[in-house]
Amino acid sequence: SSRGISQLIDICGKKIDFRYCPYDEKTYHLLQSGDNIGITLAESPLMRKALLKIKPKNISDIALCLAIIRPAAKDARVQDNDIDFDTKFVYDDDAIRLLSKYLKIDDDLSDKFRRCLSKNKWDKKIKEKYDKLLNSISNKDKLYLTTTLKNLRYYSFCKSHSYSYAQLVYKLAYQKAHNPAKFWRSTLKNNHSSYRKWVHLYEAARNGINVQNIINKSNDCSIYATHRRKKFNGLSQVEQLKKYGY
């Protein structure tokens, strides 16, 4: 169900070992420099900001970039660009482990508390139970737990989900760094971007792709499906420029 997987399969086939993500200088230099256009799941301006700030050097760093820009509740954040990179980030899984360890409770109850903390919504009885358990531990442990879980409401995310995304992002970034022509052909076919269409077309053209040929062969490029092509041809040149940028 991921366009990123389709994008990757079109570049290198179906035999993909997602566990094999060795350090590759060219790939990580690309990510560290914020060159993320065309990388499904990782091409938003906010993701670029995270990449430039964190400067990923491994899969864990990429996972952190992905997790930190995907808030559990968007309404909990003042602005989309208001990211606290300095406060410790905690995955959902880690939050459950910490609550279980410090409050000496099972994972089921820990997960209930975790959900309430991340959504900032409490059932009265659950809140009373949580407060009672929290007040039963030492002040040092209480301070550590509450400080560590401080950003849970803003950046709660599943660890395994984030790492699986990170593996896919790494593979796509690797292909962009080492096989730019194949990468951009596949990107134009599979990537459904929030950017205007001309952004990908421009990047593809910069990497030697015959963009005009791709546009003319609408069946080769899903973002230029036949019904959309008709809409395009029905516009004047000025209207085409305003809507599509080329």
N, C-alpha and C positions, 0 to 999 in steps of 0.2 A: 504493500500500500504506500510505500515511500517513493517519491519521485527521485530521491537521491540514489536509491538502489537501482532504479531503471537507468539513471544517468551513468552510474558506475558500470553496470552490465554492458551498456552500449560501448563503453570504452575498452573494457578488458575481459568481457565474457562472464559466465556464471560461476567459474571456479575462483571464488574469492575467500581467502582465509582472513577473516576479520581479527583473529587473534594475533596475526603477524603484523605488528606496527612498530618496526624498529626505528631508532632515531635516524632521521634523514635531515641533514643540514639544510638542503635546498627547500624542503617542505616546511620546516619550522621557520626558516627565514621568511618565507612567503606569508605564513600566518602571523609572525611577530611584526611584520611590516604592515599588517592590516589589509593585505591583498586578498580579500575574501569574496569579491564579486563572482557569482556563478557557482559558488559552493553551497549546494542545497543544505538547509538547516543552519547555515552559518554566514549568511551574506547580508544581514541587516546592519544598519548604521550602529545600532547598539552593540551588536556582536563585534564589530570592528573596534569600537571603543574598548571593549573587554579584552580583545586580542592585543591591542596596543598597550594596555595597562598591565596585563598579567604576563605578556611575553611568553607564551607556552613553549615548554621544552620537552613535554611528554604527554601521554594520553590523559593523565590525571589533570594536567593544566587545561587541556582542551575541554575536558568534561566540566571543569569548574567554570570556564568561560560560558559554556552552554547553559549550565544550571543557574548561574548568577543573573542571566538576562531573562530567565523564564519564571517570573513571579507566580506564586500560588494564587494570589489575588491581586489583579491589576489595580483595583480601587484602593489597595492598601498603600500604594506608592504615590508620592506627591506628583512626580512626573516620570515619564518613561525613561528619561535620561538621568534620573536621580538615583544612581547606584552607589551604595556604600561599599567600596572596595576594601576598606580598612578593617571593618568588623568581621570577625571570624564567620565563615560560611559553614553551615551544617546541612547535610543531606537528610532527607526524611529518615532513612535507615539509621543514620548516626544519632539522630534525635531520639528514636525509639530505644536504642542501645543505652544512651546516656540517662534517659528517664528511668529505664529499668534498673540500671546499676545504682544510681544515687537514691532513688526512692524505694528500692528493693521490692519491685513489683514485676509481674509477668509482662510479656510483650504485648498481649492483647490490651491490657489497661494502659500500657505505655503509648500504644498507637492511638487510643482514644484521647489521651491527654495531648498527644502530638497534633492530632487533627484540630482539637479545640484551640491550641496555641497558634497553629498556622492560619486558621480562619478567624481567630479572635471572637469565637462564638462559643458560649458555654451553657450547658444545662446546669441549673442551680445545684443539684446534688453532686454532679461531677466536679464542679468548681469547688464546692466545700471539701470534697474528698482530696482534690489536688492540693488545696491550701493547707489542709491538715497534714498531709504527707510532707509537703515542702517545709512546713514549720517544725517537723519532727527531726530534721537533719541539722547538722552543725551549720553555723553561720557561714563558715568558709565554703562548705559544699553548696550551700544554698546560693551564695554569691556566684560561684563558678557556674552552676547549672543555669541560673537565670541570665547570666552574662553570655554564656555560650549559645543559649537558645534565643537570644535577643532578636536576631534577624530572621527567625524561622517564619514569621508571618509574612515577610517580604520575599524571601527567596527559597521557600520550601520546595524541594524537588527530589525525585526518586533517584538514588545513586546508580542502580543498574540501567535505568532508562538513559541517564546522562552519559554513562560510559559507552553504551551501545551507539548513541548518537556520535560520540567522540570518535569511535572507530570508523564510522562512515565518513565523518568530516575529514579525518586523517587520510583515508584512502582517496577521497576526491581531491584534497589539497595536493597529495602526492602526484596524482595524474595531471593536475593543473601545472605543477612545477616541472614535471618531466615529459609530459606528452600534451602540450598546449593545444595543438591542432585537433587531436582526437577529443580532448576535453571540451573544447568550444563547440565542435560539431554536435556532441552529445548534449551539451548544455542548452543549445538552441532548440533541440528536439524535446527535451524532458523537463527543463527547469521552469517552474511557474513562479516568477519573481514578483516582488512588490515594486520593483523598479520599472520604469518605462521600457518598452521593448528595445528602443534604440540603444540603451545602455549595454545590453548583452551583444547586440549587433556591432556596436563600436569596438568592444573588447575583442570580439571574435575577429573582426577585420584587422585589428592591430596584431593579431597572431596569425595572419596569413590566410584566413578563411575567406573564400569567395562568397561574401554575404549576399550579393545580388542574385547569385545562382541559387542560393538556399531559399531566398524569398520567392523567386519564380517557381521553384519546385515545391509548392505548398504542401504536397503529400509527404515530403521529406521532413517537414518541420511542423510539429503539432500546434505550435503557437500561431501558425499561419494556416489554420484549417480553411477549407474552401469557403464556408459561410462567412468567415471573417474577412477573407480575401475580397469577397463581393462588397462588403461594407467599405473596405479600404478603397477599392476602385471607384466607388460611388462618390468619393470626396474630391474636392478640388485640390490642387497642389498646396495651396495655403492651408487648407483644412487638414491635409495629410501631415504637413509639417507641424501644425499645432498639436495634433493628437498623438503622432508617433515619433516626431522629432527627427525625421529624415526625409 
